[in-house]
Amino acid sequence: MSTPSTADGTVEARIAADPRYTALVRERQRFSWTLTAITVLVYSGFISLIAFDKPFMAQSIAGGATSLAVVLGIAMLIGTVAICAIYVHRANGRYDARVAELLAGIDA
Amino acid sequence: MIRIAIALVALLGGATAAHAGIHGTIVQQPTNWTAILMFAGFVAATLWITATAARRTRTVSDFYTGGGITGFQNGLAMAGDYCSAASFLGITSQIFNDGYDGLIYAIGFLVGWPIVLFLIGEKLRNLGRFTFADVASYRFLQGPVRSFAAVSTLLVVAFYLIAQMVGAGQLIQLLFGLPYLYAITVVGGLMMVYVLFGGMRATSWVQIIKAVMLLLGATFLVVGVMAHVGFSFEALFSKAVEVKTKVALDNGLSPDEAAAKGRAIMGPGGFIKDPISALSFGFALMLGTAGLPHILMRFFTVPDAREARKSILWATVWIGYFYALTFILGFGAIVLISFNPDYVDVATGALRGGGNMAVMHLAHAIGGNLFLGFISAVAFATILAVVAGLTLSAASAISHDIYASVIRKGDADPVKELRVSRITTILLGITAIILGIVFQKQNVAFMVSLAFALAASGNFPVLVMSLLWKDCTTKGAAWGGAIGLLTAFVLTVLSPVIWVAVFGYAEAIFPYSSPALFSVPAGFLGIWLISLLDRSPRAAIDKAGYPLQRVRSETGIGVHSPADH
């Protein structure tokens, strides 16, 4: 893979200079880092809760056998899938539409 | 014998195998003809697919990418690549023994996927063609960065593969009643045939079929379990607590102690002891997933970033669903097989046939011999799908990164490159069989977690920095990545899993079960510092190349589709 420079006038250089591109990249980057931070924090929190307060996790929900740990654990599985779905929904919808619009404008 | 039990847990990612609570010994079972016939059916189907794929595997692009599949198919294949037989057997058995702790493992294996999606996936697809090194070296001098990526790929694959081969041999001995040597040769031989003739196309379909079989089989079992408890989770859990309490009472504990022991399966137990080890192990699983070369390679089988994102979402759905099923199956096993002397030695509470057999006995209890055969065949298919993916990724590292890009400077004859990848595949198959034999009696418990730690500390920082930091340079990526790898390796050697368990010293120099919490920052720091100090002319070129790379990674301009020739 070669690494040509972005001489003025190439498609890439024109896109890089387009304010719609910079706005899109900034917004998408903020979104993906926010979701990354949420994932890391929630997971670290879950592990720390287990490491520091096992009795809290083992307590019963509604007096039955089902414990808080089970509910939170299953919520972790579902939440992981959900946060991926949120990202894909927005990236494949809103962001891809803006990329397509940008590229169409540049080619013309 | 205890070594074998530990080795099986190794596939589970068992840095903390000692906590997994696997009891009992493994004995070779009588030859299981139902299972062998069902497995023969699977092999016949996959060989037919391989033959079909072989006719369409003519170019290097066919070999590395399989000519393109959809995001949904790729998601299933990723799940097939990622869910090993031992997480199926190991996690269910861990829950059967200790209850809740198995779920902590399962969650660790899932949380890496969002990180792949948010930070790496779409940019990887936009810039790369065949291997993750295409992306890591995009704007850099090819030689150093590709060499780093190839070495790192081979190391990660080697440790992962040894653990898989040893586990496979023992598992097959267990399930099919075949001798270890036969089992290893069958696994090594079949994986070689799939990759050699069918390349990525055959590998993808083996993984897709395996994923579907595994998910269907596990779903059927869960329905069987839930039917038994009137489709109520509360009933399932309270029955499991009752059973564990009764087992404890039978073992002579006082009623109070027995009640506490029964209740203990609903909360976290001994798996997580010190917070540092727990977080470090968690981060190794999380960030390692984002650096596994055989998983990253799967991104190049779909046409664009859009399908790449869909792949990850589907992979996460299926892997999450699979782990939720294993959780239910573990509790189902407690309820359904604990008092059956056919499955459990009631006097000791140990599973018959070996510590990882809980789900196998459950399959027999629910669906009889036929279904036991089916689940055994699924487990064998699962191993094949995982090792085929590993082999393909190692072969690509040698033929595409080393041969075509470093030795031939990107100017390789495609016919020769294809030949190199096929020769490499044969050599890898033979090597895998030999390693499986050499390591048969060794303690391989640390190998999968080492593979994850290496991927997290080497590949992950290099990919993130080269994609997202404009001032990253060739030297920074190659040497910083090497520092990450080396730190992970040295700390693992000094940690309890090798220093105490393998070398036999009384106390480990590095006390934690995983190095990731230290070695991942070491990788990032190395790349940052070396790039910062790099004043070479090449560094200027590397930095100047960033804007172009960035625009392409964000927009997909110039993307190589797997269907292109």
Boltz contact constraints between the chains, C-beta under 6 A:
constraints:
  - contact:
      token1: [A, 1]
      token2: [B, 138]
      max_distance: 6.0
  - contact:
      token1: [A, 3]
      token2: [B, 139]
      max_distance: 6.0
  - contact:
      token1: [A, 3]
      token2: [B, 545]
      max_distance: 6.0
  - contact:
      token1: [A, 5]
      token2: [B, 544]
      max_distance: 6.0
  - contact:
      token1: [A, 6]
      token2: [B, 547]
      max_distance: 6.0
  - contact:
      token1: [A, 6]
      token2: [B, 548]
      max_distance: 6.0
  - contact:
      token1: [A, 12]
      token2: [B, 548]
      max_distance: 6.0
  - contact:
      token1: [A, 12]
      token2: [B, 551]
      max_distance: 6.0
  - contact:
      token1: [A, 15]
      token2: [B, 551]
      max_distance: 6.0
  - contact:
      token1: [A, 16]
      token2: [B, 547]
      max_distance: 6.0
  - contact:
      token1: [A, 16]
      token2: [B, 551]
      max_distance: 6.0
  - contact:
      token1: [A, 25]
      token2: [B, 554]
      max_distance: 6.0
  - contact:
      token1: [A, 32]
      token2: [B, 118]
      max_distance: 6.0
  - contact:
      token1: [A, 35]
      token2: [B, 118]
      max_distance: 6.0
  - contact:
      token1: [A, 36]
      token2: [B, 118]
      max_distance: 6.0
  - contact:
      token1: [A, 39]
      token2: [B, 114]
      max_distance: 6.0
  - contact:
      token1: [A, 43]
      token2: [B, 111]
      max_distance: 6.0
  - contact:
      token1: [A, 47]
      token2: [B, 278]
      max_distance: 6.0
  - contact:
      token1: [A, 47]
      token2: [B, 279]
      max_distance: 6.0
  - contact:
      token1: [A, 47]
      token2: [B, 282]
      max_distance: 6.0
  - contact:
      token1: [A, 50]
      token2: [B, 268]
      max_distance: 6.0
  - contact:
      token1: [A, 50]
      token2: [B, 272]
      max_distance: 6.0
  - contact:
      token1: [A, 51]
      token2: [B, 272]
      max_distance: 6.0
  - contact:
      token1: [A, 51]
      token2: [B, 275]
      max_distance: 6.0
  - contact:
      token1: [A, 51]
      token2: [B, 278]
      max_distance: 6.0
  - contact:
      token1: [A, 54]
      token2: [B, 267]
      max_distance: 6.0
  - contact:
      token1: [A, 54]
      token2: [B, 268]
      max_distance: 6.0
  - contact:
      token1: [A, 57]
      token2: [B, 267]
      max_distance: 6.0
  - contact:
      token1: [A, 57]
      token2: [B, 268]
      max_distance: 6.0
  - contact:
      token1: [A, 58]
      token2: [B, 267]
      max_distance: 6.0
  - contact:
      token1: [A, 64]
      token2: [B, 234]
      max_distance: 6.0
  - contact:
      token1: [A, 65]
      token2: [B, 237]
      max_distance: 6.0
  - contact:
      token1: [A, 65]
      token2: [B, 238]
      max_distance: 6.0
  - contact:
      token1: [A, 65]
      token2: [B, 241]
      max_distance: 6.0
  - contact:
      token1: [A, 66]
      token2: [B, 234]
      max_distance: 6.0
  - contact:
      token1: [A, 66]
      token2: [B, 237]
      max_distance: 6.0
  - contact:
      token1: [A, 67]
      token2: [B, 266]
      max_distance: 6.0
  - contact:
      token1: [A, 67]
      token2: [B, 267]
      max_distance: 6.0
  - contact:
      token1: [A, 69]
      token2: [B, 100]
      max_distance: 6.0
  - contact:
      token1: [A, 69]
      token2: [B, 267]
      max_distance: 6.0
  - contact:
      token1: [A, 69]
      token2: [B, 268]
      max_distance: 6.0
  - contact:
      token1: [A, 73]
      token2: [B, 103]
      max_distance: 6.0
  - contact:
      token1: [A, 76]
      token2: [B, 107]
      max_distance: 6.0
  - contact:
      token1: [A, 77]
      token2: [B, 320]
      max_distance: 6.0
  - contact:
      token1: [A, 77]
      token2: [B, 324]
      max_distance: 6.0
  - contact:
      token1: [A, 80]
      token2: [B, 110]
      max_distance: 6.0
  - contact:
      token1: [A, 80]
      token2: [B, 111]
      max_distance: 6.0
  - contact:
      token1: [A, 81]
      token2: [B, 316]
      max_distance: 6.0
  - contact:
      token1: [A, 81]
      token2: [B, 317]
      max_distance: 6.0
  - contact:
      token1: [A, 81]
      token2: [B, 320]
      max_distance: 6.0
  - contact:
      token1: [A, 83]
      token2: [B, 114]
      max_distance: 6.0
  - contact:
      token1: [A, 84]
      token2: [B, 114]
      max_distance: 6.0
  - contact:
      token1: [A, 84]
      token2: [B, 117]
      max_distance: 6.0
  - contact:
      token1: [A, 84]
      token2: [B, 313]
      max_distance: 6.0
  - contact:
      token1: [A, 84]
      token2: [B, 316]
      max_distance: 6.0
  - contact:
      token1: [A, 87]
      token2: [B, 117]
      max_distance: 6.0
  - contact:
      token1: [A, 88]
      token2: [B, 309]
      max_distance: 6.0
  - contact:
      token1: [A, 88]
      token2: [B, 313]
      max_distance: 6.0
  - contact:
      token1: [A, 91]
      token2: [B, 309]
      max_distance: 6.0
  - contact:
      token1: [A, 92]
      token2: [B, 306]
      max_distance: 6.0
  - contact:
      token1: [A, 92]
      token2: [B, 309]
      max_distance: 6.0
  - contact:
      token1: [A, 96]
      token2: [B, 306]
      max_distance: 6.0
  - contact:
      token1: [A, 99]
      token2: [B, 555]
      max_distance: 6.0
